[in-house]
Structure formats: C-alpha cells, structure tokens
Amino acid sequence: MQYTTLGRTGVRVSTMGLGCGGPSRVGRSTGKSEAEQIGIVQQALHAGVNFIDTAESYQTEAIVGKAIQGRRRDQIVISTKKSTGKEPLTPQLVQEGVEASLTRLGTDYIDVYHLHGVRPEQYEPLLTTVGPTLQKLQQQGKIRFIGITELTNNDPGHTMLQRALQDDLWDVMMVGFNLLNQSARARVLVEAQAKEVGILVMFAVRLALSRAERLQEVIQDLVTKGEIDPTEFELVDPLGFLLQTGGAVSLPDAAYRFCRDEPGTHVVLVGTGNPDHLQENIASFDRPPLTASAVARVKQLFRNVYSVSGQ
Ligand SMILES: NC(=O)c1ccc[n+]([C@@H]2O[C@H](COP(=O)([O-])OP(=O)(O)OC[C@H]3O[C@@H](n4cnc5c(N)ncnc54)[C@H](OP(=O)(O)O)[C@@H]3O)[C@@H](O)[C@H]2O)c1
C-alpha cells in the first residue's frame, strides 16, 4: 500500500480508502451479512488501508465501529458525514449528529467530519448556520478536521466545491472524478492544491466503469450532448486501449490508478461488498502508473466532459 499526506491536515493516509457507501455499502446493499460487511472493512485494514469513509445515511457506521474494535485508534483515519438533504440543518442537529456518529463508531473522536452531499443552493445557508458549530466541535476535539462533499450526480460540474474553495473552513473535500469526467482537474484540484486542501476522490469506478453496458449508455449520452467526438473513438470498445497498451488488467484497475496518479488527489475511495473485488482493487493500488500515452489519450478523449457523473 502507498501512503501520502492528506493536504494541510498533515495526516498520513493510504492512497486507497475504503468507501462504506455507494451502490454496495460494503455489502449492506447487496445482501451480505453483518459479519461479511465487517469482514470487508477488516480485509481492507489488514491490507494497510487506513482511511475508512462512512456516513450517518449509509447505515454502516456501526459496521466500521465493530470492525475497528481492538485496533489502535490512532492508526485508523475515520471519515463520516452529516446528511444535509432532508430538514434544514441547525447547530443542534449537527451536535446531535456528531454524538450519534461517535456512539455508532464506538470512538471518542472523528478524524474528518463532512457536510454530506451539499447542493450549490444549500452552501451559503449551511456555511452561516453550521460553519461555526463545526469549528466549535473541532475546538472540543470531537472532530479533528472539517470536510465537505458534493452531490456529484446533481452537480457533476462541481459548482458547489468551486464556491467552497473561496472559504478557508474546509480542510478536506470529497469530489467526483474519473476517466469519463475529469472536469474537477481545472475546476477544483488546481485551487485545492494551492490551498492545500485534502482531496478524497469518489465515483472513480461507480457503475459506468464497472458494467460494460452502462459504459456504452454513458458514451452514447456524451456523443448526443456533443461532449465527445465519436470519430476519435473505437465505439465498440471505447476504453479497450487501456488494457491493450495502457498497462491495465481491467477497467476498474485502470480507473482507480488513473485517479490515484492525478496531481492534487490524496485518497481514492473504493466501494465494494465483494471480497474478491476488494482484493483486486488492493492489487491495483500496488501497481505502477498507467502508461503516459494511455493517460494522455484519456485526457484528450474526454477533455470536454463535465455533465456526467459515471453513475
Ligand atoms: N456525496 C457523497 O458524499 C458521496 C457520494 C458517493 C460516494 N461517496 C463515498 O465514496 C465511496 C466510493 O464510491 P462508490 O462506493 O460508488 O465506489 P466506486 O469504487 O467508484 O464504485 C463502486 C462500484 O464498483 C463496483 N466495483 C468495485 N470494485 C470492482 C471490481 N474490482 N470489479 C468490478 N466491479 C467493482 C462495486 O460493486 P461490487 O460491490 O460488486 O464490487 C460498486 O458497484 C462511497 O463508498 C462513499 O464512501 C460519497
């Protein structure tokens, strides 16, 4: 496993993080037992992954809590989130949210506490109402660092995070970035590097890069929207070159390594409920970069894409 420093937090993190949400929720959404879900988290920890992302809305915080029992807390970086979707957030709801997360996680501090899936129009009100609460919780030692995550499916062009980068509150940001939509490079990562914001990547693989039929639909959608040029592609197997000459063993392998090696990213979140997939993904993070020519071609082919998440 490779490690890096999560921006200005100074925290040492594995470049692979385990995401306990997404379509699989470490197996909760795919019919796996509690023991199997705990097993996924422990398998990742055993391989040297030290960054675990969860959220109150995923209903996997208790799984993480059980998986880390008996381990040294200071060797695990826990990231969790307060939902922002339903009722308007208040300072009291955030304080109660932190306490409830701490209980479910079985710990007395959270390393990174995020506002979860913030829509562009929610940003200013949330900053005003609960920004000071997050700082207070940080001063109390209940959370070490303050984070924010975008709602990538609704905001694939990163409007909210571009606004958030104008404020100094956020130590860490979680952004959607992948082979298909690289718009975060110019819109988020350049400024985030200048401000030393820790960057967590989500949507590296998601559905479009793990299911061939979904990739075809997304490619067709991008052709229709005029964001890619069909004459530049082998439409039958649009990303086949990554396996043929790019050094990748599979599309998820290429997708995770592409994100890992993007300047300005620190942790790439991997979501799975399948122990075999997890083992394959751990191996991906130990592989060298994709070939420079394959990376250049991916950048060229998808240079104008900003409107799809890869879902
Ligand atoms: N707004 C937010 O804050 C937000 C939104 C989305 C996600 N997140 C965070 O980001 C994390 C990562 O997102 P994600 O869970 O969607 O992760 P992802 O790694 O981009 O994609 C996960 C999907 O890919 C499949 N997959 C993974 N490895 C595979 C492999 N080797 N071969 C074939 N299929 C594979 C998984 O299915 P299997 O289970 O079958 O492997 C799952 O359907 C989440 O878990 C969550 O922690 C945050």
The ligand as a Tripos MOL2 file, in Angstrom:
@<TRIPOS>MOLECULE
LIG
   48    52     1     0     0
SMALL
NO_CHARGES

@<TRIPOS>ATOM
      1 N1        -21.7910   12.7000   -1.8840 N.am      1 LIG1
      2 C1        -21.0070   11.8760   -1.1990 C.2       1 LIG1
      3 O1        -20.5300   12.2420   -0.1510 O.2       1 LIG1
      4 C2        -20.6890   10.5150   -1.7300 C.ar      1 LIG1
      5 C3        -21.3500   10.0310   -2.8540 C.ar      1 LIG1
      6 C4        -20.9550    8.8070   -3.3580 C.ar      1 LIG1
      7 C5        -19.9420    8.0890   -2.7530 C.ar      1 LIG1
      8 N2        -19.3270    8.5640   -1.6470 N.ar      1 LIG1
      9 C6        -18.2410    7.8130   -0.9770 C.3       1 LIG1
     10 O2        -17.3520    7.3800   -1.9720 O.3       1 LIG1
     11 C7        -17.1930    5.9670   -1.8520 C.3       1 LIG1
     12 C8        -16.8210    5.3990   -3.1890 C.3       1 LIG1
     13 O3        -17.9450    5.4010   -4.0680 O.3       1 LIG1
     14 P1        -18.5030    4.0330   -4.6130 P.3       1 LIG1
     15 O4        -18.8300    3.1820   -3.4280 O.co2     1 LIG1
     16 O5        -19.5510    4.2770   -5.6130 O.co2     1 LIG1
     17 O6        -17.1890    3.4280   -5.2340 O.3       1 LIG1
     18 P2        -16.5780    3.0450   -6.6250 P.3       1 LIG1
     19 O7        -15.3860    2.3020   -6.1900 O.co2     1 LIG1
     20 O8        -16.4320    4.1910   -7.5580 O.co2     1 LIG1
     21 O9        -17.6700    2.0670   -7.3220 O.3       1 LIG1
     22 C9        -18.2400    1.0290   -6.6340 C.3       1 LIG1
     23 C10       -18.9600    0.1160   -7.6330 C.3       1 LIG1
     24 O10       -17.9780   -0.5600   -8.4210 O.3       1 LIG1
     25 C11       -18.0840   -1.9820   -8.2090 C.3       1 LIG1
     26 N3        -16.7110   -2.4930   -8.1250 N.ar      1 LIG1
     27 C12       -15.7380   -2.1300   -7.2460 C.ar      1 LIG1
     28 N4        -14.6040   -2.8150   -7.4950 N.ar      1 LIG1
     29 C13       -14.8530   -3.6030   -8.5680 C.ar      1 LIG1
     30 C14       -14.0770   -4.5540   -9.2870 C.ar      1 LIG1
     31 N5        -12.8030   -4.8000   -8.9650 N.pl3     1 LIG1
     32 N6        -14.6610   -5.1930  -10.3370 N.ar      1 LIG1
     33 C15       -15.9470   -4.9320  -10.6830 C.ar      1 LIG1
     34 N7        -16.7390   -4.0650  -10.0290 N.ar      1 LIG1
     35 C16       -16.1980   -3.4070   -8.9750 C.ar      1 LIG1
     36 C17       -18.8490   -2.1690   -6.9230 C.3       1 LIG1
     37 O11       -19.6150   -3.3540   -6.9630 O.3       1 LIG1
     38 P3        -19.2150   -4.6560   -6.0560 P.3       1 LIG1
     39 O12       -19.7900   -4.4210   -4.6980 O.co2     1 LIG1
     40 O13       -19.8700   -5.7700   -6.7970 O.co2     1 LIG1
     41 O14       -17.7280   -4.7560   -6.0430 O.co2     1 LIG1
     42 C18       -19.7690   -0.9370   -6.9170 C.3       1 LIG1
     43 O15       -20.9490   -1.1600   -7.6870 O.3       1 LIG1
     44 C19       -18.5240    5.5010   -1.2720 C.3       1 LIG1
     45 O16       -18.4510    4.2100   -0.7650 O.3       1 LIG1
     46 C20       -18.7420    6.5670   -0.2510 C.3       1 LIG1
     47 O17       -17.9390    6.2890    0.8840 O.3       1 LIG1
     48 C21       -19.6780    9.7820   -1.1440 C.ar      1 LIG1
@<TRIPOS>BOND
     1     1     2 1
     2     2     3 2
     3     2     4 1
     4     4     5 ar
     5     4    48 ar
     6     5     6 ar
     7     6     7 ar
     8     7     8 ar
     9     8     9 1
    10     8    48 ar
    11     9    10 1
    12     9    46 1
    13    10    11 1
    14    11    12 1
    15    11    44 1
    16    12    13 1
    17    13    14 1
    18    14    15 2
    19    14    16 1
    20    14    17 1
    21    17    18 1
    22    18    19 2
    23    18    20 1
    24    18    21 1
    25    21    22 1
    26    22    23 1
    27    23    24 1
    28    23    42 1
    29    24    25 1
    30    25    26 1
    31    25    36 1
    32    26    27 ar
    33    26    35 ar
    34    27    28 ar
    35    28    29 ar
    36    29    30 ar
    37    29    35 ar
    38    30    31 1
    39    30    32 ar
    40    32    33 ar
    41    33    34 ar
    42    34    35 ar
    43    36    37 1
    44    36    42 1
    45    37    38 1
    46    38    39 2
    47    38    40 1
    48    38    41 1
    49    42    43 1
    50    44    45 1
    51    44    46 1
    52    46    47 1
@<TRIPOS>SUBSTRUCTURE
     1 LIG1         1 GROUP 0 **** ****
